[in-house]
Amino acid sequence: MTEIHPGQRVAVLVDAQNLYHTAQSLHSRNIDYSALLEKAVQDRQLTRAIAYVIRAEAPEEESFFDALVDIGFETKIKNIKTFADGTKKADWDVGMSLDAVTLANHVDTIVLCTGDGDFSRLCSHLRHEGVRVEVMAFESSTAEELIDEADAFLDLGERHETFLL
């Protein structure tokens, strides 16, 4: 695949739930989304930056969503679903994948910020379509098949002073 160059059009898709829970469980810290976006773009032409978030009715989440917008992200918000047995579920796998496939004709590179192995098939498809795929996540909790399918992988855990607050 192509190397990074200033003329590349890039889209950044962030699985905020995945990154949040990983940063909390590994480091008890939060993600620095400004640093994440800056590194993902790397002086290329940003086409879209989308953060996929879950509304869980936590008091601080609206200010978090606003902060993402201030940084430069478009937010896509999904409400958490509570089932009759009390279990809760919310994920953006399908929505994020559909957006990536739709954006593939408009960008040269897609940066997926997630460690979820469900996205490995998406990486394979995007690369087949000629799109460079970069993944940014914590290697210790990232599916090996996702790393293998990406053109490049950046371990956020190796640079926690940059990517964690």
C-alpha positions as CSV (number, residue, x, y, z in Angstrom):
1,M,0.0,0.0,0.0
2,T,1.0,3.6,-0.4
3,E,3.1,5.4,2.2
4,I,1.9,8.5,4.0
5,H,2.1,11.8,2.0
6,P,0.6,15.2,2.5
7,G,-1.8,14.9,-0.4
8,Q,-3.6,11.9,1.1
9,R,-7.2,12.3,2.0
10,V,-7.9,10.6,5.3
11,A,-10.9,9.7,7.4
12,V,-10.6,8.9,11.1
13,L,-13.3,6.6,12.6
14,V,-13.1,6.3,16.4
15,D,-14.8,3.5,18.4
16,A,-15.0,5.7,21.5
17,Q,-16.5,3.0,23.7
18,N,-13.8,0.5,22.9
19,L,-11.0,3.1,23.5
20,Y,-12.6,4.4,26.7
21,H,-13.0,1.0,28.3
22,T,-9.5,-0.1,27.3
23,A,-7.9,3.0,28.6
24,Q,-9.8,2.7,31.9
25,S,-9.0,-1.0,32.4
26,L,-5.3,-0.8,31.5
27,H,-4.4,2.7,32.8
28,S,-7.3,4.1,34.7
29,R,-7.1,7.1,32.5
30,N,-9.0,8.8,29.6
31,I,-8.1,9.2,25.9
32,D,-6.7,12.5,24.7
33,Y,-8.8,12.8,21.6
34,S,-7.1,15.9,20.4
35,A,-3.7,14.1,20.3
36,L,-5.4,11.0,18.8
37,L,-6.8,13.0,15.9
38,E,-3.6,14.9,15.3
39,K,-1.5,11.7,15.1
40,A,-4.2,10.0,12.9
41,V,-4.2,12.8,10.4
42,Q,-0.4,13.4,10.4
43,D,-0.5,16.6,8.3
44,R,-2.6,14.9,5.6
45,Q,-6.0,16.2,4.3
46,L,-8.7,15.4,6.8
47,T,-11.9,14.5,5.0
48,R,-14.0,13.3,8.0
49,A,-13.4,12.6,11.6
50,I,-16.2,10.6,13.3
51,A,-16.4,9.6,16.9
52,Y,-19.0,6.8,17.6
53,V,-20.3,7.3,21.1
54,I,-22.9,5.7,23.4
55,R,-25.3,7.8,25.5
56,A,-25.6,6.0,28.8
57,E,-27.3,8.9,30.8
58,A,-24.1,9.7,32.6
59,P,-24.0,13.4,33.8
60,E,-20.6,14.2,32.2
61,E,-21.3,12.7,28.8
62,E,-22.9,15.7,27.1
63,S,-19.8,17.8,27.9
64,F,-17.7,15.0,26.5
65,F,-19.7,14.9,23.3
66,D,-19.4,18.7,23.0
67,A,-15.6,18.5,23.6
68,L,-15.3,15.9,20.7
69,V,-17.1,18.4,18.4
70,D,-14.8,21.2,19.5
71,I,-11.7,19.0,18.7
72,G,-13.0,18.4,15.2
73,F,-15.0,15.2,15.4
74,E,-18.5,14.7,14.1
75,T,-20.3,12.6,16.8
76,K,-22.6,9.8,16.0
77,I,-24.6,9.0,19.2
78,K,-26.5,5.8,20.0
79,N,-28.5,5.2,23.1
80,I,-27.7,2.3,25.2
81,K,-30.3,-0.5,25.1
82,T,-31.4,-2.2,28.3
83,F,-33.1,-5.6,27.9
84,A,-35.8,-7.2,30.0
85,D,-33.2,-9.3,31.9
86,G,-31.3,-6.1,32.8
87,T,-28.4,-6.6,30.4
88,K,-27.2,-3.6,28.4
89,K,-25.9,-3.4,24.9
90,A,-24.7,-0.7,22.6
91,D,-22.1,-0.9,19.8
92,W,-21.4,0.8,16.6
93,D,-19.8,-2.0,14.6
94,V,-22.3,-2.0,11.7
95,G,-22.6,1.8,11.6
96,M,-18.9,2.3,11.6
97,S,-18.3,-0.3,9.0
98,L,-21.0,1.1,6.7
99,D,-19.5,4.6,7.0
100,A,-16.0,3.2,6.2
101,V,-17.3,1.4,3.1
102,T,-19.2,4.6,2.0
103,L,-16.1,6.8,2.6
104,A,-13.8,4.4,0.8
105,N,-14.5,6.1,-2.6
106,H,-13.7,9.5,-1.2
107,V,-10.4,8.9,0.7
108,D,-7.0,7.4,0.3
109,T,-6.7,6.3,4.0
110,I,-9.0,5.3,6.7
111,V,-7.7,5.3,10.3
112,L,-9.7,2.9,12.5
113,C,-9.3,3.7,16.2
114,T,-10.4,0.5,17.8
115,G,-9.0,-2.8,19.0
116,D,-12.2,-4.8,18.1
117,G,-11.4,-7.8,15.9
118,D,-14.8,-7.6,14.3
119,F,-13.3,-4.9,12.1
120,S,-10.6,-7.2,10.6
121,R,-12.9,-8.2,7.7
122,L,-13.6,-4.5,7.1
123,C,-9.8,-3.9,6.9
124,S,-9.5,-6.6,4.3
125,H,-12.3,-5.3,2.2
126,L,-11.0,-1.7,2.3
127,R,-7.5,-2.7,1.3
128,H,-9.0,-4.8,-1.5
129,E,-10.7,-1.6,-2.7
130,G,-7.3,0.2,-2.7
131,V,-7.7,2.1,0.6
132,R,-4.8,2.3,3.0
133,V,-6.0,1.2,6.5
134,E,-4.3,2.3,9.7
135,V,-5.3,1.1,13.1
136,M,-4.7,2.9,16.4
137,A,-5.4,1.1,19.6
138,F,-3.9,-0.5,22.6
139,E,-1.9,-3.6,21.4
140,S,-2.4,-5.6,24.6
141,S,-6.2,-5.6,24.0
142,T,-6.3,-5.5,20.2
143,A,-7.3,-8.5,18.2
144,E,-4.3,-10.0,16.4
145,E,-6.3,-10.4,13.2
146,L,-7.1,-6.7,13.2
147,I,-3.4,-5.8,13.4
148,D,-2.6,-8.4,10.7
149,E,-5.1,-6.9,8.3
150,A,-4.1,-3.3,8.7
151,D,-1.4,-1.6,6.6
152,A,-0.1,0.1,9.7
153,F,-0.7,-0.3,13.5
154,L,0.1,2.3,16.2
155,D,0.1,1.1,19.8
156,L,-1.4,3.8,22.0
157,G,0.0,2.0,25.0
158,E,3.6,2.6,23.9
159,R,2.9,6.4,23.9
160,H,0.5,6.7,26.8
161,E,2.1,10.0,27.8
162,T,0.8,11.4,24.4
163,F,-2.6,9.7,24.1
164,L,-3.8,9.5,27.7
165,L,-5.0,12.3,30.0
